[in-house]
Amino acid sequence: MLLLKIKSIERKNKKMAYSIKDQDGLRVSFEDYLAESGVKVRFLANKVNICETIISNWRKSRMQLPDKQFNSLLNYLIQHK
């Protein structure tokens, strides 16, 4: 299920900048990954080079990730499905 969501986001993103829908889809995939793997956000933030505070605010829908950070997180989730 997680992989299907990620693949659909990946296909959409080849055409245009990341929309709010893409951010929401990645947010759902991110939460699923955390629940399934048991990885802590602090560990993941270190791996993808995104500040833990930014990830925390993004998870709570307080902000959107810039393209570079979005790609970094998306690539991590694809590699560690």
C-alpha positions as CSV (number, residue, x, y, z in Angstrom):
1,M,0.0,0.0,0.0
2,L,2.8,2.4,1.0
3,L,4.7,1.7,-2.3
4,L,1.6,2.4,-4.4
5,K,1.0,5.8,-2.8
6,I,4.7,6.7,-3.3
7,K,4.7,5.6,-6.9
8,S,1.6,7.7,-7.7
9,I,3.2,10.7,-6.1
10,E,6.4,10.1,-8.1
11,R,4.5,10.0,-11.4
12,K,2.6,13.2,-10.8
13,N,5.7,15.1,-9.8
14,K,7.5,14.5,-13.0
15,K,5.2,17.1,-14.7
16,M,5.0,20.0,-12.3
17,A,6.0,21.4,-8.9
18,Y,4.7,19.7,-5.8
19,S,1.1,20.5,-5.0
20,I,-0.7,20.4,-1.7
21,K,-2.2,17.0,-2.8
22,D,1.3,15.6,-3.3
23,Q,2.3,16.9,0.1
24,D,-0.7,15.3,1.7
25,G,0.0,12.0,-0.1
26,L,3.6,12.0,1.1
27,R,2.4,12.9,4.6
28,V,0.1,9.8,4.7
29,S,2.9,7.6,3.3
30,F,5.3,9.1,5.9
31,E,3.0,8.3,8.8
32,D,2.4,4.8,7.5
33,Y,6.2,4.2,7.2
34,L,6.7,5.5,10.8
35,A,3.9,3.2,12.1
36,E,5.2,0.1,10.2
37,S,8.9,0.5,10.8
38,G,9.0,2.0,14.2
39,V,11.7,4.5,13.2
40,K,11.9,7.6,15.2
41,V,11.4,11.0,13.5
42,R,14.7,12.2,14.9
43,F,16.6,9.3,13.2
44,L,14.8,9.9,9.9
45,A,15.4,13.6,10.0
46,N,19.1,13.0,10.4
47,K,19.1,10.6,7.4
48,V,17.3,12.9,5.0
49,N,19.1,16.1,6.2
50,I,15.9,17.9,7.2
51,C,15.6,19.6,10.6
52,E,13.4,17.7,13.0
53,T,11.4,20.9,13.7
54,I,10.6,21.3,10.0
55,I,9.4,17.7,9.8
56,S,7.3,18.1,12.9
57,N,5.6,21.3,11.5
58,W,5.1,19.6,8.1
59,R,3.5,16.5,9.8
60,K,1.0,18.8,11.6
61,S,0.2,20.6,8.3
62,R,1.6,23.9,9.5
63,M,3.9,24.2,6.5
64,Q,4.8,22.7,3.1
65,L,8.2,21.2,2.3
66,P,10.3,22.9,-0.3
67,D,11.0,20.9,-3.4
68,K,14.5,19.8,-2.4
69,Q,13.3,18.5,1.0
70,F,10.2,16.9,-0.5
71,N,12.5,15.0,-3.0
72,S,14.8,14.0,-0.2
73,L,12.0,12.5,1.9
74,L,10.3,10.9,-1.1
75,N,13.5,9.2,-2.2
76,Y,14.2,7.9,1.4
77,L,10.7,6.4,1.6
78,I,11.1,4.8,-1.8
79,Q,14.4,3.2,-0.9
80,H,13.3,2.0,2.5
81,K,9.7,1.0,1.7
